[in-house]
Each structure stands twice: as structure tokens, then as C-alpha cells.
């Protein structure tokens, strides 16, 4: 009799959840899992193929159940790392370990190849942005030997370094994303001005707010993840400038349609793009800047628009140097190699042939 009661109770619970799922509006995306979900529309197109996925994706309390494992692992089992994420001061920090010395040498060789083969008669520097694990303690967490990385880069790269590491604190980064908040780059702009010979002014910016930002690490933090604010800064320079993308033509500097998508950080210059040419008609100079960069450069570029008439952003993860040659001349240009330590430690992603 007891077994029958358990079976009936279990089946009743299943039907209850199934019924709740039927009367509840489908969710199109899961910010916890950072992916699109199967909806009724998908179910109508192919019910046999999509039924199981639909029931899984639209199951009530799905996000709560996913988060429960992270809670148990950290608070009950006492593990500092879960899903490749550490948590410090309520900030989700992606684990970046171990140090890949071969990758550092490859990174250096690729920069040296570009500067020796393509760059002529311009100011050329490199700058490295530390990932958030830089702010973890060595004795409590697994993290890169950043001093060793920086020393190796300075020894191997043939162009001068602009040291910007000390400009940042952990609170300059998003809690749920790997990137810096845009206002952290105001100090970077001042530092760049010293090397590229432009005088930074007290530019008026209007602070825009999006209050439901779920960063790239949000899905991995589960129970410990919470939406946060994303700020972006506009003025007459950002409004008058235009950004031409090799992949999809002309876009706004801030692509507000990306807000609320799976990657709201794509607000900045529309997200991943191999080649972007930004023209700033109201710039205070006729200077041109080329930035070789990863995704961290997307939120810096808008703040440089008052000082450069043209800014070209090149992401060598998506385009080879052989292709870049067709779109840009490097003669008499200011050039900045701006990369995060995440990419330095995985430099095989850069499409540069080292000779």
C-alpha cells in the first residue's frame, strides 16, 4: 500500500509540473545556461524530435534545480571552485590556470612578426589587461604567475609596453562577466594620451544604464549569480561616429538592440567582429589609431573617439593578417596591441603566421 502511495504521489507531481508548464508562457532564452530554449513553436515544427528537449527546457523551477548543485558544492562540500569559477567579494572569477609559457612566447612572436613585416614609421605599443584572477591570493586559489608572464612578455616583445595593470581593481570588473566596466577605461585613455601624444580633456559624457545585465560568467555561477547594472557613456562623438564592420556593414557605436540578448556586452560595437573601421567626424585631431585587440577593446574604443579621426579595430581571432593587408595601410599610423591575459595564455587563437 505504501509503495502505491509513493508511485501515485510521484506521478501526480510529474503531472502537476507538466500542467504548470503548459499554462506558463514559454521562456525563449536561459540566461542561467546562456542558450536558446526549445519553445512551443519548435515543438509544432517537429514534435517527435523536440518533445523531450521542450519538456526539459520548459520544466518549472528548472533554474532553481540547476543552481542547487552549485550551492551544495560550495557551501556544504566547501569547494572554492565550481564550474571553473571562483567567487571573491561576490564577484565571479573565471579560473585561468596553469601558465602556458609556450603560449606567451607564441604571442610575443606573433606581435613581433606583425611589427616587423607591416608597421612603418608610427608609434607602436602593447598593453596587457589582467583577467580577474589577478586579484586572487596565490595561497588560496590556483592562478597564473602574472609577474612571470609580464616579465617574459617584456623580454620577448620588441616594442615598448604601456603598463596599465595598476589602473585596475577587482571592482572595476563586472561581477558576472570577464570584462572591465567601461568607466575603468577613463584612466586608460589618460595613460594612452601620454604615449600617443594627445591631451585628454574633461569630456562631457551622459551615463546610460541597463539594469538587467547577465555576463558571460553568469551561467557558471548559478545560485551565486545575480543580474547587475551595465553602464555605457555617450556624447556628441559617440553619436556622430559610425562603425563599419567587415561582416555586416555599418552599425551604431552602441548597438542597443543587443541589450537583453544572450550577450548584452555586445552592446559595445555589436560584439565579435574581425575588422571594424570607426570614423569620428568631430574628432579634435586628424590622427588615426589601429588597435589589435580581443573583446576587451570594444568598450575602450568609444572613449577614444574625441582624439582620433579614425580608429581601426582588428581581431585576429577571426581574420588573418593576410586578409587584413587588403583593408588597411599601416604606414604612419599609431598602433596599439591591447590584449587580456586570457588571450596571452591562449595565443594559438590569433591567426598570424610566424616566420
C-alpha distance (Angstrom), angle and dihedral (degrees) to the residues before:
residue distance angle dihedral
X1 . . .
X2 3.80 . .
X3 3.80 90.6 .
X4 3.80 91.4 52.6
X5 3.79 91.0 51.4
X6 3.83 90.7 51.5
X7 3.82 92.1 48.5
X8 3.80 93.0 47.3
X9 3.81 91.0 46.5
X10 3.81 92.1 49.8
X11 3.80 92.9 48.6
X12 3.81 91.0 46.1
X13 3.79 91.0 53.1
X14 3.81 90.8 50.2
X15 3.80 91.7 50.7
X16 3.80 90.5 45.4
X17 3.81 92.0 54.4
X18 3.79 90.8 43.1
X19 3.81 90.2 51.5
X20 3.78 92.3 48.5
X21 3.80 88.5 49.7
X22 3.80 91.7 53.4
X23 3.81 95.1 52.5
X24 3.81 94.2 40.8
X25 3.80 119.4 88.9
X26 3.80 111.5 -106.8
X27 3.78 119.2 -108.1
X28 3.80 114.1 -129.9
X29 3.80 98.5 -159.4
X30 3.79 137.2 23.1
X31 3.78 111.7 -140.6
X32 3.79 88.8 -175.6
X33 3.83 91.0 58.6
X34 3.83 94.4 27.1
X35 3.80 96.3 -132.3
X36 3.80 143.5 99.0
X37 3.80 116.8 -89.5
X38 3.80 130.6 -136.9
X39 3.81 109.2 -104.8
X40 3.81 136.8 -172.3
X41 3.79 88.9 -90.3
X42 3.81 89.7 60.0
X43 3.78 89.2 45.3
X44 3.81 91.5 54.9
X45 3.81 91.5 51.4
X46 3.80 94.9 53.5
X47 3.84 114.0 -0.2
X48 3.81 95.7 174.9
X49 3.78 94.2 51.4
X50 3.80 98.3 39.4
X51 3.82 104.6 35.2
X52 3.81 97.2 91.8
X53 3.81 92.8 43.8
X54 3.80 90.9 46.9
X55 3.81 93.1 52.6
X56 3.80 90.5 48.2
X57 3.81 95.2 46.0
X58 3.81 97.1 45.4
X59 3.81 96.6 39.3
X60 3.85 109.6 134.4
X61 3.83 115.5 -107.6
X62 3.80 89.4 13.8
X63 3.80 93.1 141.0
X64 3.81 91.3 48.1
X65 3.80 91.9 53.5
X66 3.81 91.7 47.6
X67 3.82 90.7 51.1
X68 3.80 93.9 47.8
X69 3.81 92.9 73.2
X70 3.80 92.3 55.3
X71 3.80 90.8 49.0
X72 3.81 93.2 51.4
X73 3.81 93.7 44.5
X74 3.81 94.8 51.9
X75 3.80 104.6 33.3
X76 3.79 102.7 31.0
X77 3.80 103.3 28.3
X78 3.81 92.0 35.1
X79 3.81 98.6 -132.6
X80 3.82 115.3 157.8
X81 3.78 92.2 -159.7
X82 3.77 124.3 57.3
X83 3.79 125.8 163.1
X84 3.82 89.1 -4.2
X85 3.82 90.1 -60.0
X86 3.79 131.8 120.3
X87 3.80 122.0 -164.9
X88 3.80 123.0 -144.1
X89 3.81 125.0 165.6
X90 3.83 88.4 -10.4
X91 3.82 89.8 -57.7
X92 3.82 119.6 128.1
X93 3.80 108.8 -133.3
X94 3.79 122.0 -166.8
X95 3.80 112.8 -134.5
X96 3.81 110.8 -115.6
X97 3.80 107.1 -175.3
X98 3.01 150.9 176.3
X99 3.80 112.0 26.6
X100 3.80 110.6 -112.0
X101 3.80 105.0 -151.1
X102 3.79 91.7 179.7
X103 3.80 89.8 55.8
X104 3.80 90.5 51.0
X105 3.80 90.8 53.2
X106 3.80 90.4 47.1
X107 3.80 90.5 50.2
X108 3.80 90.5 51.3
X109 3.80 92.2 47.2
X110 3.81 91.8 51.2
X111 3.79 92.8 51.7
X112 3.80 90.6 46.8
X113 3.80 90.2 50.1
X114 3.83 91.7 53.3
X115 3.79 94.8 45.9
X116 3.80 94.3 46.6
X117 3.81 97.1 44.7
X118 3.79 104.1 34.7
X119 3.80 113.5 17.4
X120 3.80 119.1 89.7
X121 3.81 131.7 174.9
X122 3.78 99.4 -21.3
X123 3.78 139.0 113.0
X124 3.80 107.0 -93.2
X125 3.81 127.7 -174.6
X126 3.78 140.1 154.7
X127 3.81 128.7 -141.2
X128 3.79 130.4 -172.9
X129 3.81 126.1 -148.4
X130 3.82 113.6 -152.8
X131 3.78 117.0 -130.7
X132 3.81 117.1 -124.7
X133 3.80 93.9 -94.9
X134 3.82 86.2 73.2
X135 3.81 86.7 80.8
X136 3.83 95.6 55.2
X137 3.79 121.4 101.2
X138 3.80 115.3 -107.3
X139 3.79 94.3 -136.8
X140 3.82 94.6 52.9
X141 3.80 103.8 37.8
X142 3.78 141.7 32.8
X143 3.81 106.7 -108.7
X144 3.77 140.6 149.6
X145 3.75 122.4 -84.1
X146 3.79 91.5 -113.8
X147 3.79 94.7 -179.0
X148 3.79 89.8 56.0
X149 3.81 90.9 48.0
X150 3.80 94.1 49.8
X151 3.81 93.2 45.6
X152 3.80 91.2 50.2
X153 3.81 91.9 49.1
X154 3.79 92.6 49.0
X155 3.79 90.3 49.4
X156 3.80 96.4 47.4
X157 3.82 105.6 35.1
X158 3.81 114.5 83.7
X159 3.82 97.9 -149.4
X160 3.83 128.8 71.0
X161 3.79 122.5 -89.0
X162 3.81 126.1 -128.0
X163 3.79 102.9 -149.3
X164 3.81 107.9 -143.5
X165 3.82 98.9 152.5
X166 3.80 94.2 100.8
X167 3.80 90.9 55.7
X168 3.80 92.0 74.0
X169 3.79 138.1 74.4
X170 3.80 127.6 -176.2
X171 3.81 91.3 -101.3
X172 3.83 88.9 60.8
X173 3.81 87.9 73.1
X174 3.78 129.1 73.9
X175 3.80 112.9 -99.7
X176 3.81 93.0 -132.6
X177 3.80 101.1 31.1
X178 3.81 138.0 60.6
X179 3.80 93.2 -127.7
X180 3.78 134.6 91.5
X181 3.77 119.6 -109.3
X182 3.79 109.6 -106.4
X183 3.81 95.2 -114.6
X184 3.83 89.2 62.9
X185 3.81 87.2 70.5
X186 3.80 94.4 63.4
X187 3.81 88.4 82.3
X188 3.80 90.3 44.4
X189 3.81 90.3 55.5
X190 3.81 89.7 53.8
X191 3.80 90.5 50.7
X192 3.80 92.8 48.3
X193 3.79 89.6 51.6
X194 3.80 89.7 64.2
X195 3.80 92.0 57.7
X196 3.81 101.7 35.3
X197 3.79 94.5 42.8
X198 3.78 103.0 -118.0
X199 3.77 123.9 129.6
X200 3.78 113.6 -128.5
X201 3.77 115.2 -135.9
X202 3.78 132.3 -160.8
X203 3.79 92.7 -94.7
X204 3.81 118.5 -166.0
X205 3.80 111.7 -119.8
X206 3.79 129.4 178.6
X207 3.78 112.0 -138.3
X208 3.81 112.8 -132.5
X209 3.81 120.8 -164.3
X210 3.79 134.0 -151.5
X211 3.80 108.0 -177.8
X212 3.82 103.0 -169.2
X213 3.80 103.3 62.2
X214 3.81 118.1 156.8
X215 3.80 108.9 -173.2
X216 3.79 131.3 -152.3
X217 3.83 91.8 -90.1
X218 3.80 94.4 48.4
X219 3.80 93.6 92.5
X220 3.80 91.8 54.3
X221 3.79 95.9 49.5
X222 3.82 95.1 58.9
X223 3.83 110.0 170.0
X224 3.81 91.1 16.3
X225 3.82 95.2 53.4
X226 3.78 121.2 98.9
X227 3.81 130.8 173.8
X228 3.79 114.0 -101.1
X229 3.78 140.2 -170.9
X230 3.77 123.1 -85.0
X231 3.80 116.5 -158.4
X232 3.78 125.9 -163.1
X233 3.76 128.6 179.4
X234 3.79 127.1 -133.4
X235 3.80 135.4 -176.4
X236 3.79 138.9 148.7
X237 3.81 90.9 -68.7
X238 3.81 95.7 54.6
X239 3.81 90.9 44.1
X240 3.80 95.7 49.8
X241 3.81 97.4 42.3
X242 3.79 124.1 90.6
X243 3.79 129.3 -154.7
X244 3.80 120.2 -147.2
X245 3.81 114.0 -158.9
X246 3.77 122.3 -159.9
X247 3.81 90.4 -140.2
X248 3.79 102.7 45.4
X249 3.79 112.8 7.4
X250 3.80 129.3 -121.0
X251 3.80 121.1 2.7
X252 3.79 138.7 167.7
X253 3.79 118.4 -93.3
X254 3.80 88.6 -116.5
X255 3.80 111.6 38.3
X256 3.80 99.0 -156.7
X257 3.81 91.8 -179.6
X258 3.81 86.6 74.7
X259 3.81 92.0 64.5
X260 3.80 108.9 106.6
X261 3.80 92.9 20.6
X262 3.80 124.9 116.7
X263 3.80 87.5 -86.6
X264 3.79 111.9 32.7
X265 3.81 90.2 172.2
X266 3.81 83.8 75.6
X267 3.80 84.3 80.2
X268 3.80 83.7 90.8
X269 3.82 107.3 80.2
X270 3.82 92.2 -27.8
X271 3.81 95.2 -72.3
X272 3.82 129.3 -90.3
X273 3.79 112.9 19.1
X274 3.78 131.4 157.3
X275 3.81 98.7 -144.7
X276 3.80 129.8 13.4
X277 3.79 127.2 177.3
X278 3.80 113.5 -163.7
X279 3.79 120.0 -166.4
X280 3.80 118.3 -161.6
X281 3.82 108.4 -169.1
X282 3.82 93.2 -176.8
X283 3.81 95.5 51.9
X284 3.78 116.3 138.4
X285 3.81 92.0 -132.7
X286 3.80 138.1 32.4
X287 3.79 91.6 -126.1
X288 3.82 121.9 132.5
X289 3.79 126.0 -147.8
X290 3.80 130.0 -164.2
X291 3.79 116.9 -160.3
X292 3.78 121.6 -166.4
X293 3.76 100.7 -160.1
X294 3.77 153.7 148.4
X295 3.82 123.6 -131.9
X296 3.81 92.9 -64.5
X297 3.81 90.0 74.2
X298 3.81 93.4 62.8
X299 3.79 95.6 80.0
X300 3.81 94.6 39.4
X301 3.81 97.0 56.3
X302 3.85 97.3 67.3
X303 3.81 90.1 57.5
X304 3.82 91.0 55.9
X305 3.81 95.3 55.7
X306 3.84 95.4 98.0
X307 3.81 90.4 57.7
X308 3.81 104.2 42.8
X309 3.78 128.8 50.3
X310 3.79 90.1 -156.1
X311 3.80 131.1 22.2
X312 3.79 121.1 -174.0
X313 3.80 118.3 -164.0
X314 3.80 118.0 -160.9
X315 3.80 122.0 -171.2
X316 3.79 107.6 -168.8
X317 3.78 91.9 -167.3
X318 3.80 86.9 77.3
X319 3.80 104.9 28.5
X320 3.80 134.6 39.3
X321 3.79 124.6 -126.1
X322 3.81 88.6 -117.8
X323 3.82 88.4 62.3
X324 3.80 93.6 42.5
X325 3.81 90.1 59.9
X326 3.81 89.3 66.5
X327 3.79 93.5 60.1
X328 3.78 107.7 36.7
X329 3.79 143.1 39.6
X330 3.80 115.9 -144.7
X331 3.79 97.8 -163.7
X332 3.82 115.2 121.7
X333 3.81 92.6 -6.5
X334 3.79 129.4 135.6
X335 3.79 107.2 -119.1
X336 3.79 131.3 -164.9
X337 3.79 127.1 -175.6
X338 3.81 103.3 -155.7
X339 3.80 116.8 179.3
X340 3.78 139.1 153.7
X341 3.79 122.7 -123.2
X342 3.81 86.8 -113.1
X343 3.80 90.1 69.3
X344 3.81 95.2 38.3
X345 3.79 86.8 59.7
X346 3.83 90.4 49.8
X347 3.80 102.8 35.4
X348 3.80 94.6 150.2
X349 3.82 84.7 87.9
X350 3.82 91.4 72.1
X351 3.81 113.0 94.1
X352 3.79 98.4 -137.9
X353 3.82 124.1 127.2
X354 3.78 109.9 -138.6
X355 3.78 114.3 -147.3
